[in-house]
Amino acid sequence: MTQPIAIDTTSLRTIFAECRQCGTCCTSYRKITLQQDEVEFIRKMGGHVGVDLTLAQLRDRPIDELMAEAAARGKIFMIHPDDKGCLFLQKRNDKYVCRIYHHRPRACRGFRCNFADSSFLELFGGADSMQLLGKDRFGLPL
């Protein structure tokens, strides 16, 4: 049986810290959920936009139909195709900034940092702790 662990409440208050411009969040997530009204802007700015489709789905139905269904379900993503992170992330004077900060997707606006230090991971036990937030390693709901 697991024994309860006393948790320092001051540590809990620091789990979701203000942005320290470390860039960890923008390099950790490979897909960011987009709202329908954000898609065209991201495309115009040179971002990669895509949907989740499987090869089995593509064998059975036309891609245009599948993409329309994905859009209707709100499953459109800004995709970071490599391990460098978000296309709009830029390093200036040892700090990371978003080149489209005032026009960034709502998913980015709502993100609360928990990677800037190890306090969150230490409290909940490891690198898989971000799943406790209800998201997988791509920032998608579990």
C-alpha positions as CSV (number, residue, x, y, z in Angstrom):
1,M,0.0,0.0,0.0
2,T,1.3,3.5,-0.9
3,Q,2.0,5.8,2.0
4,P,0.8,9.4,1.7
5,I,3.6,11.9,1.1
6,A,3.5,15.3,2.7
7,I,3.7,18.0,0.0
8,D,5.1,21.4,0.6
9,T,2.3,23.9,-0.4
10,T,4.8,26.5,-1.4
11,S,6.1,24.1,-4.0
12,L,2.6,23.6,-5.3
13,R,2.2,27.3,-5.8
14,T,5.3,27.4,-8.0
15,I,4.3,24.5,-10.3
16,F,2.8,26.8,-12.9
17,A,5.4,29.6,-13.1
18,E,5.5,32.7,-15.3
19,C,7.3,32.3,-18.5
20,R,11.1,32.4,-18.1
21,Q,11.7,32.4,-21.9
22,C,13.6,29.1,-21.7
23,G,11.9,27.8,-24.9
24,T,11.3,24.3,-23.4
25,C,7.5,24.3,-24.1
26,C,7.9,25.4,-27.7
27,T,10.5,22.7,-28.4
28,S,8.7,19.9,-26.4
29,Y,5.4,19.8,-28.2
30,R,5.3,18.6,-31.8
31,K,1.6,19.4,-32.4
32,I,-0.4,22.4,-31.3
33,T,-4.2,22.3,-31.6
34,L,-5.5,25.1,-33.8
35,Q,-8.9,26.7,-33.9
36,Q,-10.5,26.9,-37.4
37,D,-10.0,30.7,-37.5
38,E,-6.3,30.3,-36.8
39,V,-5.4,27.9,-39.6
40,E,-5.1,30.4,-42.5
41,F,-2.9,32.8,-40.5
42,I,-0.5,30.1,-39.5
43,R,-0.3,28.9,-43.1
44,K,0.3,32.5,-44.4
45,M,3.1,32.9,-41.9
46,G,4.8,29.8,-43.1
47,G,3.7,27.4,-40.4
48,H,3.0,23.7,-41.1
49,V,-0.7,22.8,-40.7
50,G,-2.0,19.2,-40.7
51,V,-4.5,16.7,-39.3
52,D,-4.3,13.3,-37.7
53,L,-4.9,10.6,-40.3
54,T,-3.9,7.0,-40.4
55,L,-2.9,5.0,-43.5
56,A,-5.9,2.8,-43.0
57,Q,-8.2,5.8,-43.2
58,L,-6.4,7.0,-46.4
59,R,-6.9,3.7,-48.1
60,D,-10.6,3.7,-47.5
61,R,-11.6,7.3,-48.1
62,P,-10.4,10.4,-50.1
63,I,-8.1,12.7,-48.2
64,D,-10.2,15.8,-48.8
65,E,-13.2,14.1,-47.1
66,L,-11.0,13.0,-44.2
67,M,-9.5,16.5,-43.8
68,A,-12.9,18.1,-43.8
69,E,-14.1,15.7,-41.0
70,A,-10.9,16.4,-39.0
71,A,-11.5,20.1,-39.3
72,A,-15.2,19.7,-38.2
73,R,-14.0,17.8,-35.1
74,G,-11.4,20.5,-34.3
75,K,-8.5,18.1,-35.0
76,I,-6.3,20.6,-36.9
77,F,-2.7,21.1,-35.7
78,M,0.3,23.4,-36.2
79,I,3.0,20.8,-36.7
80,H,6.6,21.1,-35.8
81,P,8.2,18.6,-38.2
82,D,11.6,18.4,-36.6
83,D,13.2,18.4,-33.1
84,K,14.0,22.1,-33.3
85,G,10.5,23.0,-32.1
86,C,8.1,25.7,-33.2
87,L,9.0,27.5,-36.4
88,F,8.1,30.8,-34.8
89,L,10.4,30.3,-31.8
90,Q,13.5,32.6,-32.0
91,K,16.5,33.0,-29.7
92,R,17.5,36.5,-28.8
93,N,20.1,37.3,-26.1
94,D,19.9,33.9,-24.4
95,K,16.1,34.2,-24.2
96,Y,13.5,32.6,-26.4
97,V,10.7,34.7,-27.9
98,C,7.7,33.9,-30.1
99,R,7.8,35.8,-33.5
100,I,4.0,35.8,-33.6
101,Y,3.5,36.3,-29.9
102,H,0.5,38.7,-30.3
103,H,-1.1,36.5,-32.9
104,R,-0.1,33.0,-31.4
105,P,-2.8,30.3,-31.3
106,R,-5.2,30.1,-28.4
107,A,-3.6,26.8,-27.3
108,C,-0.3,28.6,-26.9
109,R,-2.0,31.6,-25.1
110,G,-3.5,29.2,-22.5
111,F,-0.3,27.2,-21.8
112,R,1.0,27.5,-18.3
113,C,4.7,26.8,-17.8
114,N,5.6,23.8,-15.7
115,F,8.9,22.9,-17.4
116,A,11.0,25.9,-16.4
117,D,12.5,24.1,-13.4
118,S,12.3,20.6,-12.1
119,S,9.8,21.3,-9.3
120,F,6.8,19.9,-11.1
121,L,8.6,16.7,-12.2
122,E,10.1,16.2,-8.7
123,L,6.7,16.5,-7.1
124,F,5.0,14.0,-9.4
125,G,7.8,11.7,-10.1
126,G,9.5,11.8,-13.5
127,A,9.5,12.8,-17.1
128,D,6.1,11.3,-17.8
129,S,4.5,13.6,-15.3
130,M,3.1,15.9,-18.0
131,Q,0.5,13.2,-18.6
132,L,-0.9,14.1,-15.2
133,L,-2.1,17.4,-16.9
134,G,-4.2,15.3,-19.2
135,K,-2.0,15.7,-22.2
136,D,0.4,13.4,-24.1
137,R,3.9,14.3,-25.2
138,F,2.4,16.1,-28.2
139,G,0.2,18.3,-26.1
140,L,-2.9,16.5,-27.1
141,P,-5.6,15.3,-24.6
142,L,-5.1,11.7,-23.5
